[in-house]
Amino acid sequence: MPRGHRKRSRHLPDKLKQIRESLSLSQDGMLAKLGLEGEVERSYISAYEVGRLEPPLETLLKYAEIANLCVEVLIRDDATLPRDLPCRTLYHQHRR
């Protein structure tokens, strides 16, 4: 396998911000909801939402769980978030 960086999801930052805003949470509130208080600073949430940092896989799983989504929906650029978050039932979207 070639070495180097893996391809980043172009839409991930927007999806993370959309989840936080749909839950009516501040960045501090999202940090608490993710259970990351004391582990990372609020600035990490901002960095995730503007694409400066990519969250670790464990954090992506937490975002998906909070929104009741399959993590694939967060990662795939060809998948869109549903309008209403968190979802009532586990949401996943098949490829187009």
Secondary structure, 3 states (H helix, E strand, C coil): CCCCCCCCCCCHHHHHHHHHHHCCCCHHHHHHHCCCECCECHHHHHHHHHCCCCCCHHHHHHHHHHHCECHHHHHCCCCCCCCCCCCCCCECCCCC
